[in-house]
């Protein structure tokens, strides 16, 4: 038992040294006035995964999703080529902001999940991005979707998934560096699909959505649009509870709207919304999902 514990501690120490020496971070730009717009923001922390392990886990997660079309009905990228081109053009503009740490290492693949009932998007480790048709049709402008996409890209670029898995399952993650059997790997992939981020992770992803979009043609604080729409439509999960913003696992929508706008104002970046005409064409190119009346 002591030998196993010693081996675990030694391996953890070696991994920590590798993490400390290998960690890289693209610093966020300062505002035109020289102000640090992300002052006080808690950044990504300890992560036992190497970058290549992020990519490998992302690939396994993609395989798991594609093997389960009843739960994840992915639209064919050839049949719906125009819709995918619209999303890839948006992705490329965000990647070309020059502010991502892993632009060239991660794959940044896109898939549209054909389920109009789900207002969600997610990005696995390594940059495998999945966007539900529900959130595409719910949003009203191109830049609102760009804000959401920037947020999901930030989760991957800041390596939030494997950071969270490190904290929740340190023994599993440590052993994963040496290789996992198929059953354990399958369980890990399932956990990644259902993973919930911390308040700090969500706040950092919101902030970097603004950072990434600040170098694009999109309204840099456009990510606020989704949360403002939830509030306007009476879908605020925090409701009217005055303490929810302090006790909720994730920041409340009104807090997130405020933070998006404050960081956007700090950067003095574009506040002009990209029109909705092209976006409506894009939305209309995606048919109603079979599960909707």
Long-range contacts (C-beta under 8 A, 24 or more apart in sequence): 8-171, 8-174, 11-174, 11-177, 12-48, 12-170, 12-174, 15-48, 15-174, 15-177, 16-46, 18-50, 19-46, 19-47, 19-48, 22-50, 22-51, 23-47, 24-101, 25-101, 26-99, 26-100, 26-101, 28-99, 28-207, 28-208, 28-211, 29-99, 29-211, 29-214, 29-267, 31-266, 31-267, 31-268, 32-267, 32-268, 33-268, 35-266, 37-207, 37-263, 37-266, 37-267, 38-207, 38-211, 38-263, 41-203, 41-204, 41-207, 42-200, 42-203, 42-204, 43-158, 43-204, 44-158, 44-159, 44-160, 44-163, 44-201, 44-204, 45-163, 46-163, 46-166, 46-167, 47-159, 47-162, 47-163, 47-166, 48-162, 48-166, 48-170, 48-173, 48-174, 48-177, 49-125, 49-159, 49-162, 49-165, 49-166, 49-173, 49-176, 49-177, 50-177, 51-102, 51-105, 51-159, 53-125, 53-162, 53-176, 53-177, 54-106, 54-125, 54-126, 54-156, 54-159, 54-161, 54-162, 55-105, 55-106, 55-107, 55-125, 55-126, 55-127, 56-126, 57-124, 57-125, 57-126, 57-161, 57-162, 57-188, 57-189, 57-192, 58-106, 58-107, 58-124, 58-125, 58-126, 58-127, 58-128, 58-156, 59-107, 59-126, 59-128, 60-185, 60-188, 60-189, 61-124, 61-125, 61-128, 61-189, 61-192, 61-193, 62-109, 62-111, 62-124, 62-128, 64-186, 64-189, 64-190, 64-193, 65-111, 65-130, 65-193, 72-113, 72-130, 73-113, 73-114, 73-115, 73-289, 73-290, 74-111, 74-112, 74-113, 74-114, 74-130, 75-111, 75-112, 75-113, 75-114, 75-133, 75-286, 77-111, 80-112, 80-285, 80-286, 82-282, 82-285, 83-112, 83-282, 83-285, 83-286, 84-110, 84-112, 86-278, 86-282, 86-285, 87-112, 87-131, 87-149, 90-142, 90-145, 90-146, 90-149, 91-129, 91-149, 91-153, 93-146, 93-216, 93-217, 93-218, 94-146, 94-149, 94-150, 94-153, 94-212, 94-213, 94-216, 95-153, 97-211, 97-212, 97-213, 97-214, 97-215, 97-216, 98-215, 99-208, 99-211, 99-212, 99-215, 100-153, 100-157, 100-212, 101-157, 101-158, 102-127, 102-156, 102-157, 102-159, 103-157, 106-156, 106-157, 108-153, 112-136, 112-286, 114-286, 114-287, 114-289, 114-290, 115-289, 115-291, 116-288, 116-289, 116-291, 116-292, 117-289, 117-291, 117-292, 121-148, 121-149, 121-152, 122-152, 122-155, 122-193, 123-152, 123-153, 123-155, 123-156, 124-156, 124-161, 124-192, 124-193, 125-156, 125-159, 125-161, 125-162, 125-192, 126-156, 127-153, 127-156, 127-157, 129-153, 129-156, 133-286, 133-289, 134-289, 135-226, 136-282, 136-283, 136-286, 137-283, 137-286, 138-226, 138-229, 139-225, 139-226, 139-229, 139-279, 140-225, 140-229, 140-276, 140-279, 141-222, 141-225, 141-273, 141-274, 141-275, 141-276, 141-279, 142-218, 142-274, 142-275, 142-276, 142-278, 142-279, 142-282, 143-213, 143-218, 143-219, 143-222, 143-225, 143-273, 143-274, 144-222, 144-223, 144-225, 144-226, 144-229, 145-279, 146-213, 146-216, 146-218, 146-222, 146-274, 147-209, 147-213, 147-218, 147-219, 147-221, 147-222, 147-223, 147-224, 147-225, 147-226, 147-260, 148-209, 148-223, 148-226, 150-208, 150-209, 150-210, 150-212, 150-213, 150-223, 151-205, 151-206, 151-208, 151-209, 151-223, 152-205, 153-209, 153-212, 154-204, 154-205, 154-206, 154-207, 154-208, 154-209, 154-212, 155-197, 155-201, 155-205, 157-208, 158-201, 158-204, 158-205, 158-208, 160-197, 160-201, 160-204, 160-205, 161-192, 161-195, 163-201, 164-195, 164-197, 164-198, 164-201, 165-191, 165-192, 165-195, 196-249, 196-250, 197-250, 198-249, 199-248, 199-249, 199-250, 199-251, 202-250, 202-251, 202-256, 203-251, 203-259, 206-251, 206-256, 206-259, 206-260, 206-263, 207-259, 207-263, 209-260, 210-260, 210-263, 210-264, 210-267, 210-269, 211-263, 211-267, 213-269, 214-264, 214-267, 214-269, 214-270, 217-270, 217-274, 218-270, 218-274, 219-264, 219-270, 219-271, 219-272, 219-273, 219-274, 220-264, 220-267, 220-269, 220-270, 220-271, 221-260, 221-261, 221-263, 221-264, 221-265, 221-269, 221-271, 222-260, 222-273, 223-256, 223-260, 224-256, 224-257, 224-260, 224-261, 224-264, 227-253, 227-254, 227-256, 227-257, 227-260, 228-253, 228-257, 231-257
